[in-house]
Amino acid sequence: MEKSLVVKKNEIRQYDLGAPSQMTAMSKVLQAHIKDQKLSTNIAGKEYTQVEGWQFAGGLLGYMPKVVSVENLSSGTEKKWRADVEVIRMKDGIVMGTGVAICSNTEAKKKTFDEYAIVSMAQTRAIGKAYRNLIGWVMKMAGYESTPTEEMTKVDQTPADFNPAKQSAPVNPVPAVNADQLLLKIKDKLMKLGAKNETEALELLKKKTGLVWKGFTNHTPVAIRNAYSSLLNAK
């Protein structure tokens, strides 16, 4: 079955998701890493792992997340986004698991969030959900709850030392520039990723973020900022 390599103390260790004894060994590595890097949050006396901890667990197995699409479900004053994520086996690209998540500014802890942060959190939650659906039981073996931290904040189970703004901020924040400048940055980023012309750039934007643009004109500032945020945080 699927295997990956992790190096520790000059030894190469293979982890096989279908071998319980290897999962026991992996859970100890996972437990130590999450503790050392402070990647868990205490909520109501239980430890919930942040998305970076789930990504580390996936990495030990050779799995990585891929944002398949982001969808704007906003209506009226509500800013609401859905994200779909797949967990990909790196050695052959096979889809091992999926996750879907939604984030809205109507949530108690998200009322003051900018729209780009709502988009980012939807993706973060979907990544955690995809891993949870696949290896939640391994996280339990490591001594942590099988629900990602970001899912728990959605239902407002928030500890005193938990900073929602810090947790929900995108990995790569959008710079404070106008929409035209940001659009140029999007084009430049896509070209650096390999696009040779506008057609290829639009296809690459769709592949990376799930956004379907017919061109680089007639977009609102909010849409441009969302696209830039999604592109920077895409895998």
C-alpha positions as CSV (number, residue, x, y, z in Angstrom):
1,M,0.0,0.0,0.0
2,E,1.0,3.7,0.0
3,K,4.3,4.4,1.8
4,S,6.4,7.5,2.4
5,L,9.7,8.3,4.0
6,V,10.5,10.2,7.1
7,V,14.1,10.7,8.4
8,K,14.7,10.7,12.1
9,K,18.0,10.1,13.9
10,N,19.7,9.1,10.6
11,E,17.1,6.4,10.0
12,I,14.6,6.1,7.1
13,R,11.2,5.1,8.3
14,Q,8.4,4.0,6.0
15,Y,4.8,4.6,7.0
16,D,2.0,2.5,5.5
17,L,-1.6,3.6,6.2
18,G,-2.7,0.0,6.0
19,A,-0.3,-1.3,8.7
20,P,-1.5,-0.6,12.3
21,S,1.9,-1.1,13.8
22,Q,3.4,1.5,11.5
23,M,0.5,3.9,12.3
24,T,1.3,3.4,16.0
25,A,4.9,4.4,15.4
26,M,3.8,7.3,13.2
27,S,1.4,8.6,15.9
28,K,4.3,9.0,18.3
29,V,6.2,11.1,15.8
30,L,3.0,13.1,15.2
31,Q,2.3,13.6,18.9
32,A,5.9,14.9,19.5
33,H,5.8,17.3,16.5
34,I,2.5,18.8,17.4
35,K,3.5,19.3,21.0
36,D,7.0,20.7,20.1
37,Q,5.6,23.1,17.5
38,K,2.5,24.1,19.6
39,L,0.1,23.1,16.8
40,S,-2.8,22.2,19.0
41,T,-5.4,24.3,20.8
42,N,-7.1,23.5,24.1
43,I,-10.9,23.7,23.8
44,A,-13.0,22.7,26.8
45,G,-10.2,20.6,28.2
46,K,-9.4,18.7,25.0
47,E,-6.6,19.2,22.5
48,Y,-7.6,19.9,18.9
49,T,-4.9,20.0,16.2
50,Q,-4.5,23.0,13.9
51,V,-4.4,22.5,10.2
52,E,-0.6,22.7,10.1
53,G,-0.5,19.6,12.3
54,W,-2.9,17.7,9.9
55,Q,-0.7,18.7,7.0
56,F,2.4,17.3,8.8
57,A,0.5,14.1,9.3
58,G,-0.4,13.9,5.7
59,G,3.2,14.6,4.7
60,L,4.4,11.6,6.7
61,L,2.2,9.5,4.4
62,G,3.1,11.3,1.2
63,Y,-0.2,13.1,0.9
64,M,-0.8,16.8,0.1
65,P,-3.9,19.0,-0.1
66,K,-5.1,20.5,-3.4
67,V,-7.7,23.2,-3.4
68,V,-10.1,22.1,-6.2
69,S,-12.5,25.0,-6.2
70,V,-13.7,28.0,-4.2
71,E,-17.3,29.2,-4.7
72,N,-18.9,32.5,-3.7
73,L,-22.2,31.8,-1.9
74,S,-22.6,35.4,-0.7
75,S,-26.0,37.0,-0.5
76,G,-27.0,40.5,0.6
77,T,-24.6,41.6,3.3
78,E,-23.5,38.0,4.1
79,K,-20.0,37.1,2.8
80,K,-20.0,33.3,2.4
81,W,-17.6,31.1,0.6
82,R,-17.3,27.3,0.0
83,A,-14.1,25.5,-0.6
84,D,-13.6,22.0,-2.0
85,V,-10.3,20.2,-1.3
86,E,-8.7,16.9,-2.4
87,V,-6.0,15.0,-0.6
88,I,-3.6,13.8,-3.3
89,R,-1.0,11.0,-3.0
90,M,2.1,12.7,-4.2
91,K,3.8,9.8,-5.9
92,D,1.0,9.2,-8.5
93,G,-1.6,12.0,-8.1
94,I,-4.4,9.6,-6.9
95,V,-7.1,11.3,-4.8
96,M,-7.1,9.7,-1.4
97,G,-9.7,11.9,0.3
98,T,-11.9,14.9,0.0
99,G,-13.2,17.7,2.2
100,V,-15.8,20.5,1.8
101,A,-16.1,23.5,4.1
102,I,-17.9,26.9,4.3
103,C,-17.1,30.1,6.1
104,S,-19.4,33.1,6.6
105,N,-19.1,36.5,8.2
106,T,-22.4,35.8,10.0
107,E,-20.4,33.5,12.3
108,A,-19.9,35.0,15.8
109,K,-16.1,35.2,15.4
110,K,-16.0,36.3,11.8
111,K,-18.3,39.4,11.8
112,T,-15.4,41.9,11.3
113,F,-13.4,39.8,8.9
114,D,-12.6,41.0,5.4
115,E,-13.9,38.9,2.6
116,Y,-10.4,37.6,1.6
117,A,-10.1,36.2,5.2
118,I,-13.5,34.4,4.8
119,V,-12.2,32.8,1.5
120,S,-9.0,31.8,3.2
121,M,-10.7,30.2,6.2
122,A,-13.1,28.2,4.0
123,Q,-10.0,26.7,2.3
124,T,-8.2,26.1,5.6
125,R,-11.3,24.3,7.0
126,A,-11.7,22.2,3.9
127,I,-8.0,21.1,4.1
128,G,-8.5,20.0,7.7
129,K,-11.8,18.3,6.9
130,A,-10.2,16.4,4.0
131,Y,-7.4,15.1,6.2
132,R,-9.8,14.3,9.1
133,N,-12.0,12.2,6.8
134,L,-8.9,10.2,5.8
135,I,-6.7,10.0,8.9
136,G,-8.8,11.2,11.8
137,W,-8.2,7.9,13.6
138,V,-4.5,8.4,13.4
139,M,-4.8,11.7,15.1
140,K,-6.7,10.1,17.9
141,M,-3.9,7.5,18.2
142,A,-1.5,10.5,18.7
143,G,-3.6,11.7,21.6
144,Y,-5.5,14.5,19.9
145,E,-9.2,15.0,19.0
146,S,-10.1,13.9,15.5
147,T,-11.7,17.3,14.7
148,P,-9.5,20.1,13.4
149,T,-9.2,23.2,15.5
150,E,-10.6,25.4,12.7
151,E,-13.9,23.3,12.7
152,M,-14.3,23.8,16.4
153,T,-14.0,27.6,16.2
154,K,-16.9,27.6,13.8
155,V,-19.2,26.4,16.6
156,D,-17.7,29.0,19.0
157,Q,-16.0,26.6,21.4
158,T,-13.3,29.1,22.0
159,P,-10.7,28.9,24.8
160,A,-9.4,31.9,26.6
161,D,-6.0,31.8,24.9
162,F,-7.3,31.4,21.4
163,N,-7.0,34.3,19.0
164,P,-9.4,33.9,16.1
165,A,-8.0,36.7,14.1
166,K,-4.5,35.1,14.3
167,Q,-5.8,31.7,13.4
168,S,-8.0,32.9,10.5
169,A,-5.6,35.3,8.8
170,P,-4.4,34.0,5.5
171,V,-0.9,32.6,5.3
172,N,-0.1,35.2,2.6
173,P,-2.0,38.5,3.4
174,V,-3.1,40.7,0.5
175,P,-1.0,43.8,0.2
176,A,-2.6,47.2,0.7
177,V,-2.5,48.3,-2.9
178,N,-5.3,49.3,-5.3
179,A,-7.1,46.8,-7.5
180,D,-5.2,47.7,-10.7
181,Q,-1.9,47.1,-9.0
182,L,-3.2,43.9,-7.5
183,L,-4.4,42.7,-10.9
184,L,-0.8,43.3,-12.3
185,K,0.5,41.2,-9.4
186,I,-1.9,38.4,-10.3
187,K,-0.7,38.4,-13.9
188,D,2.9,38.5,-12.8
189,K,2.4,35.6,-10.4
190,L,0.8,33.5,-13.1
191,M,3.5,34.2,-15.6
192,K,6.1,33.2,-13.0
193,L,4.2,29.9,-12.5
194,G,4.6,29.1,-16.2
195,A,1.9,30.9,-18.1
196,K,3.1,32.2,-21.5
197,N,0.1,34.3,-22.5
198,E,-3.3,35.4,-21.2
199,T,-5.1,32.2,-22.2
200,E,-2.7,30.1,-20.3
201,A,-2.8,32.5,-17.4
202,L,-6.6,32.2,-17.1
203,E,-6.3,28.4,-17.3
204,L,-3.7,28.4,-14.6
205,L,-5.8,30.7,-12.4
206,K,-8.7,28.2,-12.7
207,K,-6.4,25.3,-11.9
208,K,-4.9,27.0,-8.9
209,T,-7.9,28.6,-7.4
210,G,-11.1,27.3,-9.1
211,L,-11.9,30.8,-10.3
212,V,-13.2,31.0,-13.9
213,W,-12.3,34.3,-15.4
214,K,-13.0,35.1,-19.1
215,G,-10.4,37.9,-19.0
216,F,-8.5,40.3,-16.7
217,T,-10.9,43.2,-17.0
218,N,-14.3,44.1,-15.6
219,H,-13.7,42.6,-12.1
220,T,-14.6,44.3,-8.9
221,P,-11.9,45.2,-6.4
222,V,-13.3,42.6,-4.0
223,A,-13.1,39.9,-6.7
224,I,-9.6,40.9,-7.5
225,R,-8.5,40.7,-3.9
226,N,-10.2,37.4,-3.4
227,A,-8.4,36.0,-6.5
228,Y,-5.0,37.3,-5.3
229,S,-5.5,35.8,-1.8
230,S,-6.7,32.4,-3.3
231,L,-3.7,32.3,-5.7
232,L,-1.1,33.1,-3.0
233,N,-2.6,30.4,-0.7
234,A,-3.1,27.8,-3.4
235,K,-1.0,24.6,-3.3
